[in-house]
Each structure stands twice: as C-alpha cells, then as structure tokens.
Amino acid sequence: MNFEEAKKKLEKYGQGHVLAYYDELTEEQKESLLQQIDETDFSVIKYAANPSGSQVRGKISPLGAMEIPQIEANRKQFEEVGLEALRARKIGAVLLAGGMGTRLGSDDPKCMYNIGITKDVYIMQRLIENMMDVVNECGVYIPLFIMTSDKNHEKTVRFMEEMDYFGYDKDMVRFFKQDMAPAVDYNGKVYMETKYRIATSPNGNGGWFLSMMNTGALNRAKELGCEWLEIFAVDNVLQRIADPCFVGATLLSGCATGAKVVKKAAPDEKVGCLCLEDGMPSIVEYYEMTPELMEAKDERGEPAYNFGVILNYLFREKDLERIVNNELPMHVVEKKIPYMDKDGQEVKPGTPNGYKFETLAVDLVNALETCLPYEVDRNREFAPIKNKTGIDSVESARELCKLNGIEL
Ligand code: UTP
C-alpha cells in the first residue's frame, strides 16, 4: 500500500492522525507503518459509538447436560468410539494462546508462566502433559495447533523450541497467528504506540477458525484427516484435551458441538451458563443472569441453569466452514491501553483509557444448531489461572493440582 492509498483508507475511517509523523520517519519505518495500515481492519471502530452493544437476547430456556452418572454408565462405549477417532487423527486440538494475559501481569506469554514450587512447571508443560496421557493411551500424537498473536508469537515459538516441545512430536505442532484489531480512545480515535506503529491488540478468540483458514493451518489439519477441532484455553492447567470419552460422547450424540461444562459452584458464579436461546444453544454470561434465571428449577428440583462453560469445545469442522462468514457479535472492552502522547512520550495508564474490540469463541456455539453439554468434575478439570492470587489464580490452581496428585 502506498502513501496515497493509506491516506485514503484512514480518512474513510476518520483516522488521518495516524500519518501525522510520516515525514519524520525513516524509509523502513514508513514502510512498516504503511503495511500495518494495509493490514488493519478499521471497520470495527464503528462499534466504539455503542460500546454496550445492541445485542437483544432471544427467549432463554434451559439446556440439560449429559451428567457424570450417565457418562460413567456409557464410558466404555464412548471411549471406544473416541479412541478410534483419535487414532484416525480425526480430532485436532487447537490451543487458544493469543491473549494478552493482562490480569496475570507477566511480560511473557501466559503459557510460559511457571507455577512450580519445588521445580519448574510451566503452564504449557501442564497442557502437554495432559495431552501426553491421551497420546500414550491411543498410540498416536494428536495434531496440535497453537494460536498466537503478533504480541506473543516469537516468544511462544522460541519457548517451545527451547523446551523441546516438552516431549511432544514437533511435526504434529503448528503455530498460527490470529489477527489484531486497533485500540481506540473514548472518541474512537486509534492510539499510536510509537510514531510509526498503531496500538493494536489481539482481536479476541472468536476469530480462531478464520485465522486457521487464512494461515493455511486448516489445510494442514484437513491433510492430516481432522474432521473435528477441539479448542481450549491456555490457562486451565487441569483440563483433559482430546479426552476419548468426551470425543466419543460428542460423536455419538450427532451434535455439531460438544461443550465441557461444570456444575456451577453457586447460582451467581462468574462463569457463562450454557442454555438455549430461541431454541439454539447459547451462553448466558454471569452478568446477564437475572434473579429468575438463577432461581429457576428443573423437574428434579435442581437449578435449571446449573452448568458453566470452561472454554473447551469440540466443533465439527464442516459446520464451522458453513458458518465462517457469519458475523459474530462484537464485544467492546474497556482496557488500559499503552500509548504515545503528543510529546512523543510513552504512557502506561493506570486506569482504562479506551476500547479494544474482540469477538468470542463462545459465540460460535450459538451459530450452530446443536450442542452436547458434557459434565466434568470441576475439581479434576477446572483450574483456570487468570490472576496471581484469589479466585481463578496461580494459588487456587496450585491447590487443585495438589488435590490431583500433580507434583509442583
Ligand atoms: P481470556 O480473556 O481469559 O485471556 O481468554 P486474556 O485476554 O489473555 O486475559 P486477560 O483478560 O488479558 O487477563 C481466554 C482464552 O482465550 C485466549 C487466551 O489466550 C485464553 O486462552 N485468547 C484471548 C486468544 O487466544 N486471543 C484473544 O484475542 C483473546
């Protein structure tokens, strides 16, 4: 993209100030800025005008889960079907690791965080160790796709190389980058990080499938035979990935999606709750839970909205291709955005100073017609690390690891 084209694109979105320092830049910096302008999707900025969104929810009704007793009663059959699919490489695992992990507050990617006490135990190591259990059981490596972003790609790849992939088969691992979105002030003007760099942040985990497609990672998955893709978050150090029983249950259910869920610890627990919305599977966020929804009971007298999602979903690949062009709801999130002020000084704000734009993977569930909520024991499979201390923290995850006999 040349200067004139860049100028035209920016003016279309009211972002002419991005080129304010252009004449001061070196040739290399000019080129880098023009390339960033070319690659940045400024159309998302329109959502800053209505940050709370205008998404009107449909009619919410309960969606029962396949609960642990039912799973145990069918475990043998589920595992057989799951193992067969895993051996045929029909299942690919997709680690969503493009986030900034701001709450944890480490300069390194979250996967590099060391939760060990007497020895090194990195978050990524825990995930790979969990996958190795399945690899050892089925005798084949599960194709693993790791989504990173511009902000953490180099470090993540280097770390995996240095750690020799924690013993995983390197040829079965492929990295791909997600897209970035511009970060803006409250007036919808993009922040500049430096005179030649727009402030951007990863555009949420909702674009993972599109990014897999655009980067060629999806082709690789298909070449290997993957018909299903299981996405999972980087920070749950206990989750089972490509777990044969979950895979088998989902495949046999005939549903387009399987979602691991846990019984909520309390009706107002801060997890999204799987339900139906106008008959389609959907997730009600904890802040959307009304007193009526929290108090509703099912025919057994149990809470009707009792199952929280843990960001572990198995999707049928063909179905994702069908809906890939559907627009996902845009989430406008208030955040602290580092920027360069008028005097060219770098500012690291202590309080939120603008918006970032994200689409979310949970919204994909709503785009598909059917979903199997599959209950897992929260003490065995849900140890998310969002913060250093307190709820969902390094501390709480360490306790849960201990409970499960994992040495730290
Ligand atoms: P979170 O929202 O918990 O992670 O995303 P975060 O954005 O890294 O954390 P904070 O809010 O800044 O503290 C859940 C999962 O989705 C991934 C994260 O890496 C995590 O595994 N994610 C999130 C992406 O892959 N890309 C994104 O743009 C955002």
Boltz pocket constraint, residues with backbone or C-beta under 6 A from the ligand:
constraints:
  - pocket:
      binder: B
      contacts: [[A, 95], [A, 96], [A, 97], [A, 98], [A, 99], [A, 100], [A, 101], [A, 102], [A, 103], [A, 104], [A, 147], [A, 178], [A, 202], [A, 203], [A, 204], [A, 205], [A, 232], [A, 233], [A, 234], [A, 235], [A, 311], [A, 358], [A, 386]]
      max_distance: 6.0
